[in-house]
């Protein structure tokens, strides 16, 4: 069985500005949530970590294993706030290579979605 | 490309459980909601109403914004007595979907047997189970399905996980469709379908089955109900496909013109 990495390009819809620290906190709460939902089994294939954060676009890239993409996705979607700021996280695209993921992050123009 | 991957890419998604209170609904909110649902690649969304008072207003709002996202209305019935439930179900034809929030076992059993009910929802804090008995009763219906709400599944304790797992097993055994909805009470609680579905893998469903719970199953119910509510529908299997002038038969068809009904003794 081969383990490959997957790059999740995600976006946080929020009214407030997000800093890089917020993205780091997000990853910490993501790991906590994964442990809560899937237990130790969720970390068999490794712990997800943040590769890049684009604070202006409120987007980032998470690296995880190809076997636990669905766990990371569902755990990410259960997060409601980071550092007291309300967010709607969602995965824009899952890529197999770092280069392509960074390209997606740079070329993506987020629509202006105003949240209530 | 393997067939399963093609299937995943070409899916259409539906969220049948947007639970934003009807009192908060305005044009601005529906505009924001439409933008959000478009971004998450939904095709259909059901807006929940708890009473039939604001029905006309809601219908008017929905019609205005039904271009990119198809909106339907869902009546959420929350009663404590069987008689009240049956009384409300008489007005079934006013909305596309009817769901029953089961507060006790009597309501659950009535809802499961009634053909007018589309979704059965069991609140996670109530001590009622969607057991094999209920699943058996639900098998004969074409639309009845078990609703699981995403935000309920995230606030779980071990005993609750076990209960939901038993519901899912019973539903799978008797082929009762499971439907995953967001259960969003505000715009901030709406999530992308492909992010929500993997949570169902906790209950021994494959990723394909989990995606079906948010794509094919809800769309199937809405399509069946729309057909039932249309003017051309007469009964299951019979519908009007067109109207024309009555015509005279020139050639004799043996067995039809000569047919005489038997007299009953």
HADDOCK unambig.tbl for C-alpha pairs under 7 A between the chains (distance, minus, plus):
assign (segid A and resid 70 and name CA) (segid B and resid 198 and name CA) 5.42 0.50 0.50
assign (segid A and resid 71 and name CA) (segid B and resid 198 and name CA) 6.79 0.50 0.50
assign (segid A and resid 73 and name CA) (segid B and resid 195 and name CA) 5.25 0.50 0.50
assign (segid A and resid 74 and name CA) (segid B and resid 195 and name CA) 5.11 0.50 0.50
assign (segid A and resid 74 and name CA) (segid B and resid 196 and name CA) 5.68 0.50 0.50
assign (segid A and resid 74 and name CA) (segid B and resid 198 and name CA) 5.81 0.50 0.50
assign (segid A and resid 74 and name CA) (segid B and resid 199 and name CA) 5.61 0.50 0.50
assign (segid A and resid 77 and name CA) (segid B and resid 191 and name CA) 6.60 0.50 0.50
assign (segid A and resid 77 and name CA) (segid B and resid 195 and name CA) 6.02 0.50 0.50
assign (segid A and resid 77 and name CA) (segid B and resid 196 and name CA) 6.81 0.50 0.50
assign (segid A and resid 78 and name CA) (segid B and resid 154 and name CA) 6.71 0.50 0.50
assign (segid A and resid 88 and name CA) (segid B and resid 188 and name CA) 6.01 0.50 0.50
assign (segid A and resid 90 and name CA) (segid B and resid 192 and name CA) 6.37 0.50 0.50
assign (segid A and resid 90 and name CA) (segid B and resid 195 and name CA) 6.97 0.50 0.50
assign (segid A and resid 113 and name CA) (segid B and resid 35 and name CA) 6.60 0.50 0.50
assign (segid A and resid 113 and name CA) (segid B and resid 36 and name CA) 6.64 0.50 0.50
assign (segid A and resid 114 and name CA) (segid B and resid 32 and name CA) 6.64 0.50 0.50
assign (segid A and resid 115 and name CA) (segid B and resid 187 and name CA) 6.64 0.50 0.50
assign (segid A and resid 115 and name CA) (segid B and resid 188 and name CA) 6.89 0.50 0.50
assign (segid A and resid 116 and name CA) (segid B and resid 187 and name CA) 6.39 0.50 0.50
